[in-house]
Amino acid sequence: MEHISVLLKESIELLNISDDKTYVDATMGRAGHSSEILKKLKSGHLYCFDQDHEAIKFSQDRLQKINNNFSIINDNFVNIKAQLALNNVTKIDGILYDLGVSSPQFDQADRGFSYRLDARLDMRMNQNQELDAHKVINKYSEEELVDMFYKYGEEKFSRSIAKNIVKERKSKEINTTLELVEIIKNSVPKKILYDKKHPARKVFQALRIYVNNELKVFENSLTSALSMLNPGGRIVVITFHSLEEKIVKSIFKDKTLDIKDEFFKKLPVVVENKKDYKLVIRKPIQASLEELELNKRSRSARLWAIERN
């Protein structure tokens, strides 16, 4: 299945691209957003981050058909500051984070991301790393699994699911995605099986986030990116679940919120609280009805933007 970039038009507009400046696509994937950024650059340059070898090969070919004002960096975007420094870049004018897993990763069975396709449990964004979902499911303790499913998947049946995983693996290893799905289905109330949303989605989300350390990686990268922004530069983020939203809200609030405490109003001197950043939009943008019809995966997407003063 072809990957459809979520909130493409809106995110590119919010980046407010100038044709002679420096931009970063922290989550290149199949270069949907990267392509649109690159089309707007003449003397400017785009740096793209990705760990997936297949995505890099595909995107290299796609971007070269537009122009050569880009560089692809094969690394996790948590290393944005160090990697850009190696390219003699210390300041940037815009950066995009699309935190969704690309459709090809979900739809390619052997990557082990999908709860609808049978494959070995994997879920690694970086195919060279040692830790994968197979090791987590077969080696981690029941309590560790409970905590993981609840913390990263907000799964309310995490205890019964973890208990049945541990019980099942005593007789044989749990090797595939559909083996895990079957255990999950047998661990939740029957009414959940008739819900529109798949009963395994939260556990699979939790595993993917944990295996790839997604939340901490994103938080650290976002903090680094903010420190690198030129005045007028923007960071645009597309989130897909509440845990990502929580990080964006917390950091953006800390960077932009003015002091409104009554204590400061009563002081005999004026206390300036000029922040270095401002919100570009007050509320996150959601997918239009037209986009929802074309791409169901956009239903949980939220678009955020911040600018350096």
N, C-alpha and C positions, 0 to 999 in steps of 0.2 A: 504494500500500500504506500502511495506517495505521501510524504510528510507535508501537511498543510500548516504553515506558520500561523500561530494564533495572534490575533490583534496586530497584524502586520502593518496596516496603514496607520493606525493610531500610534503605535510605538515609534515608527519612523518619524512621524510628524512631531512627536514630543521630544525627540532627540535634537530637533532644530539644527539640522546639519548645515555646516558651511563647507564649500567645496575644497578649501585649502587647509583644513584642520585635521586633527588626529583623533581617531575613534577606535573603540574596542568592542568586539562582539565576544563576550565572555563564554558564550554557549553556542558555538557555531553550528553544530549538528549538520544538517544538510544544506546549510547556507541560505535559508529562506530570508532571514533578516539581513544577513551579511550581503547578499546580492543587492538588496534595495539600498543599503548604505553605500556600497561601492559605486553604484550607478550615479550617485550624487557627488562623488569625489573627482576632482581634476588634479590638483597638486597635493591634495591631502592624502592621508594613509590610513588604512584599516588593519588592525591587528586582531586575529581570530584565535580563540583558544578552543581546543578539544583534545580529549584523550582517546577517542575512538578511531582506530586506524581506518576502518571502512568509511566512516564519515569524512575523515580527512582526505582520503583518495577521491571520493565523490565530489567533495566541495572544491578541491584544488582545480579539478577540470571545469566545474561550473563557474567559478569566479574568474578563471583565466579568459573565459569567453567575453567577459565584461571589460576588464582592464587589468593591469598588473600592479595597481596601487594597494596591494595587500600583502600581509605576511601571516602564515599559519603557524601557530605555536603549539606543539604537541605536549601539552601539560595541563594539569588541573588549574582552574582559574584562581585557586587560593594563592598561587605563586605569581599573580599578576604583576606585583611591584618588582620582584626580582627579575622576572623574564623580560619585562619591558625595559628595565635598566640595562640588560644585556644588549638591547637594541638601541641604546642611547636615548631612551624615552623616559622622562621623569614626570611629565605633565601631559594630561589628555583633555580633550574637549567634550567627550561623551562616551558612555559605555552602556551596553545593553546586556541584561541578564534575562534569558528565557528559561525558567527553571523546570519546565516540563521535559519529560523524557520524550525523545523523538519517536514518531510513529514507526519508522523502520526498526528501532530497537524493540518496541512492543510487538511488532508484527513478525519479526524474524524469530522463529521458534527457538533456535539454538542459543539465543542470548539469555533465555530463562527469565525474562521480565514479565511475561504474560501468564495470567491465570486461565486463559482460554486455550493456550497451545501447549502441547506436551514437549518438554525438553528437560535436560539436566538442570537442576537448580544452580543458577549462576548469579545474574543480576549485577555483574561488575561493569561499571562505565569504563574503567581502565582494565583492559583484558590482561595486563601484565601483573596486576596485584595478586597477592596470595589469598587473601580473605574473600570468600564467596558465600552465597546463600546456602550451599550444600554443607559447608563446614559449620555455619551457624545453626542450622536446623538439626544436624546430627551430633554436634559436640557441646553446645551450650546447655547449661543447667535449666531446669524447669523455671526457677525463679528469674533467671536472666531473660528467658524467652517471654515470660509474663510481663516483666518490666519493659522490654523492647516493644512488644505488640501494643501495650497500653500507651507508652510514651510517644512513640513515633507513628502509630496507626490509630490511636484513640479507639482501640478495639475493646468494647466492654465485655466481650467473652474471652478475653486473653487468657484467663486462668484455665478454663476448660480446654481451650485449644492447645495450650502448652502442655497440659497434663496428658492429652491424647497423643501429642507428638512424641513425648518421652516414652509413653507406653508402647507405641507402634515401633519405635526404633530399637527397642529391646529385642525384638524378634528379627528385624531386618532394617538395613539402612533405608532412609527416605531419600530417593535419588532424583525424582522428577517433580516438575511443577504440578502435574495432575494428581500425583500421589499425595502431595501436600494439600491440594484443593479438596480431595476426598476426605482427608482427616478433618479439615476445617468444617466441611459440610456436616460431618458426623458429630461436631462439637458445639454446634449452635442450635437454638430452638428451631423447630420445623418451619415456623412462620417466616423466619429470616430467609429461607430458601426460596420463598415466593416473592421476595422483595425485588424491585426493579434493579437495584444495585447488587452487583455480584457479592456473595458472602465472603469471598477471599480477598477482596480488594484492599481492605485495611491492613491485613497481615502482610500482603505483598508490598504495600507501600512502606510499611515499617521495616521490612527486610531490605528493601532497596535503599532507603534512607540510611539505615545502619551500616550496610555493607560499604556504601560510598561516603559515609560520614558527611552527608549532604548539608545538614543544618549548620554545623560548626564551620565547614568549608565556606559556605555562603556568607555567614556572618563575618568571618575574617576577611574574605575577599571584598565584601561591601565596604568594610571599614577602611581597607587599603585604598580602594577606588576613590572614596570620598576625599582622602588626603591628597590624591593626585590630580583632582579636577582643577582646571583653570577657571578664573572668573567667567561666568556665563556658561560654563560647562554643565552638562546634565547627566544624571544617572537614571535610566529607565529600567524598571523591573517588572517582569511578568511572573506572578506567583500562581500556584495551583492548589494549595491547601492551607489550612489555618496556621500550621506551624511555621511555614515560610512567611505568611502575613504577619505573624507576631514579631518576627525578627525585623521586617521592614518597618512596621509601625513603631517599634521601640527605638530603632536607630534614627529614623526620620524625625520622630518626635523630639528626641534628645538634641538633634542638630538644628531644629527650626523653631521650637516652641519658645515664645517669649515668656518672661516672668510675669505672672499675674497675681502673685501672692500679695495679700493686703499689707503684709509686713513692710514690703518695699515702698508701697504707696504712702506710708506714714513716716518714712524717713525724712529728715529735714533737708537732705540733699537729693538731687536726681541721680538715680542709679541707671546707667545705660546698660541695655541688654541686647546689643546688636549682634545678631547671629550671623555666622558666615554662610548659612544656607537658607533656602526658602523652598516651600512646596510649590511645584508647578501646577498641580491639581489638588483640590481639597479632598476629594473622594476618588477611590480607584475606579478606573473605567472597566466596564464589563463588555463582553462580546455582544454584538447586535443580534437581532432576531435572524437576520440574513446569514450571519456567520454561524450561528447555532445550527441552522438548518444544514449548512455545508459541512460542519465539523462539530460533532457532538463533544469532542474532547475540550472544546473551548468553554464549556458551560461553567467550569470552576475557575476559569482564568480571571485574574485581577491585575490591572495595569497601574503602576505607581511611578511617580517622577519627582526628582529633587534637583535643584540648581544651586550652584555656588554663586554667591553675590560678588 
